[in-house]
Amino acid sequence: MKNNSIRRKNRTEKRFGKLPAKLMPVVFAFYMSSIMAALMCLIITAVHQGFNEHLVLDALMAYKVAMPAAFVCVLFVRPMVMALVKRTVA
């Protein structure tokens, strides 16, 4: 049974592959900015205009601007945050 799951995992990895480890900062920035921009756009849009039938569409329109901006910001801020964490955590 365990052999089958290992084979299945290997087939999945071969099919989709994984990115090289050197791209970890870029992948981290992409996921972090995608999730945070989506949440912030939804929350700020809801607070600004309330819950109505246009909330999701308006939040998506804001997301088109916010996500690229957040991605660039996370790329630049990540090294500083890592240094702060290193100084703060034993």
C-alpha positions in Angstrom: 0.0 0.0 0.0 2.8 2.4 0.9 4.6 1.6 -2.3 1.6 2.7 -4.3 1.3 6.0 -2.6 5.0 6.6 -3.2 4.7 5.8 -6.9 1.6 8.0 -7.2 3.6 10.9 -5.6 6.5 10.4 -7.9 4.2 10.4 -10.9 2.6 13.6 -9.7 6.0 15.3 -9.2 7.1 14.2 -12.6 4.0 15.5 -14.3 3.9 18.9 -12.6 7.5 19.2 -11.4 8.8 21.5 -8.8 10.5 24.8 -9.2 14.2 25.1 -8.2 14.9 26.1 -4.6 16.7 29.3 -5.8 13.2 30.7 -6.8 11.8 30.3 -3.2 11.9 34.1 -2.5 9.9 34.8 -5.7 7.4 32.0 -5.1 7.0 33.2 -1.5 6.4 36.8 -2.7 3.9 35.6 -5.3 1.8 33.5 -2.8 2.0 36.1 0.0 1.1 39.0 -2.2 -1.7 37.1 -3.9 -3.4 36.1 -0.7 -2.9 39.3 1.2 -4.0 41.5 -1.7 -7.1 39.4 -2.2 -8.0 39.7 1.5 -7.2 43.4 1.8 -9.2 44.2 -1.4 -12.2 42.4 -0.1 -12.1 43.9 3.3 -11.4 47.5 2.2 -14.0 47.3 -0.5 -16.6 46.0 2.0 -15.8 48.6 4.6 -15.8 51.4 2.0 -19.0 50.6 0.1 -20.7 48.0 2.3 -22.0 44.6 1.3 -23.8 44.9 -2.0 -24.2 43.1 -5.3 -21.1 44.7 -6.7 -18.7 43.9 -3.9 -16.9 41.0 -5.5 -16.6 42.7 -8.9 -15.3 45.9 -7.3 -12.8 44.0 -5.2 -11.6 42.1 -8.3 -11.1 45.5 -10.0 -9.0 46.7 -7.1 -7.1 43.4 -7.0 -5.9 44.0 -10.6 -3.9 47.0 -9.3 -3.2 45.8 -5.7 -1.7 42.3 -6.6 1.2 43.5 -8.8 2.0 46.3 -6.3 2.0 43.9 -3.4 4.2 41.5 -5.3 6.9 44.1 -5.9 6.6 45.3 -2.3 7.0 41.8 -0.8 10.0 41.2 -3.1 11.7 44.3 -1.8 10.6 44.1 1.9 11.3 40.3 2.4 15.0 40.7 3.1 14.4 43.4 5.6 11.8 41.3 7.4 14.1 38.3 7.4 16.8 40.4 9.0 14.3 41.7 11.7 13.1 38.2 12.4 16.7 37.0 12.7 17.5 39.8 15.3 14.3 39.1 17.2 14.2 35.3 17.4 16.8 33.4 19.4 
